[in-house]
Amino acid sequence: MRLRRLSLSSFRAHTATMLDFAPRVNLLVGANGAGKTNVLEALGTLCLGKSFLGASDATLLQRGAPHFTVEGVFDGEDRPDVRLRLAFVPGEGKRAFANGAALDRLADLVGRVPVVILSPSDHELTAGGPVERRRLLDATLSQVFPVYLDDVLKYRRALKQKNALLQQVRRGRPQAPGTMDAWDEELATLGGRIVARRRSFLNRFAELLVDAYDLLGSPGGVPSLAYQPSSGSDDADDTDAMRRSLARTRRRSVDLGRTLVGPHLDEVAFQIDGFDLRPYASQGQHRTFALAVRVAQALYVRERTDEPPLLLLDDVFGPLDPDRSRVVLDLLVSGTLGQSFVTAARSEPFDGVVPFEADEHAAFHVERGVVAALHPLPTAPLS
């Protein structure tokens, strides 16, 4: 999909902003705090139903405003235009709309316009704990397979109920016979499906990760990954394996008051030449690997949906050396990975590399929530 127009009302620093975007590279330049990241955050919130920075809805609302809205008009090569709208009113929550019709759930936004987000926090993908790597799995699969998102949401609800039950048992409160068994069966069924989908995804993702390294100029080392389920089992039947693991760990789960196995605790090990990336890789290798992961994510989404995702790159060029920056920019200019939205404090790294004079690319200056086009786009009315 391609974003043609984005409108923000009372969102963060933006009182009333409307932007028409180019089909490939869109650069937003401005000082820290100017509001350029707000544009990416608004777009991500529109496509995912929540801020990718983890901000609360109340934080997104401009101070003193009664509500905020974000609206986008998208078109695809082989699909009808899509108009998405997200509105938030304090005390009432968020409402989402697609082509004017209200959606039953915010989760129904996910996957209508897939996005891949690159940010400085991607360092945690390779150097941090397993939470970020599980988020990578869930974020990618949820945008491609709606049934996966449904399973994850159901699993989280069941896990919350099971953990509440464990806490009660731990405190000695009597429970109805079979209650624990029922929750374990629910978790095993949902968790088994989640793990099976993750395994299938990672088999293909490992191949795309190698392709991503090639696209980035074949930096040193061969990337690979390994899925490490908390059950410790590599059985073909993930549901049965989880069922056995839940039974085996029940007594200790009661002692601790929490469920000790399941996809909520699984790990993905990132490797270079067969060695775990975290303890052995240099900072440069960490940056390159994290970048390759995002490129592979975009390739996977394009492969599964027949259209490239939107790429949101928030201040990612600062840590990159000039050669790596040039390789990434050439990829963005080609449009291979999809339409991109890039924030930066300065435009110099992009001048002479991104042909902003062409209609395929655009640059904007952002200051105090006001956006001005540096390279004007031809405007056309949107129906």
GIBELTA-V635943 format. One record per helix or strand of 2 or more residues. SS is the DSSP state (@ for helix, = for strand). FROM is the first residue (numbers start at 1). TO is the last residue. If there is no record, write none. Layout:
ss: <SS & SS>
from: <FROM & FROM>
to: <TO & TO>
//
This chain:
ss: <= & = & = & @ & @ & = & = & = & = & @ & = & @ & @ & @ & @ & = & @ & @ & @ & = & = & @ & @ & = & @ & = & = & =>
from: <2 & 14 & 25 & 36 & 57 & 67 & 82 & 93 & 101 & 106 & 115 & 120 & 130 & 146 & 179 & 223 & 238 & 250 & 263 & 267 & 275 & 277 & 283 & 310 & 322 & 340 & 362 & 370>
to: <11 & 20 & 29 & 48 & 60 & 75 & 89 & 98 & 102 & 109 & 119 & 127 & 144 & 170 & 215 & 228 & 248 & 256 & 265 & 272 & 276 & 280 & 305 & 314 & 334 & 344 & 367 & 373>
//
